[in-house]
Amino acid sequence: MPVIQVNLMQGRTNEQKKLLAQRITQSVVEVLGAKPESVRVLIHEMGPYDFAVGGVPMAERKPAPTA
């Protein structure tokens, strides 16, 4: 029974998360030969103060410059 965990920042729609779970399941079935009903996808959402890069919470990070 494959268990796939996905960590995401909050802000995705339920439809996006549903599609993500479907596509992950499809890939696991194709690559590992698992039955779709045996694949588990766990989506963990984090708020902007639940994730930091270089000690700076995402809520306080400046956007990356665009080229």
PyMOL commands that set and color helices and strands:
alter all, ss='L'
color gray80, all
select helices_A, chain A and resi 14-32+36-38+58-60
alter helices_A, ss='H'
color red, helices_A
select strands_A, chain A and resi 3-9+40-46+52-53+56-57
alter strands_A, ss='S'
color yellow, strands_A
deselect
rebuild
show_as cartoon
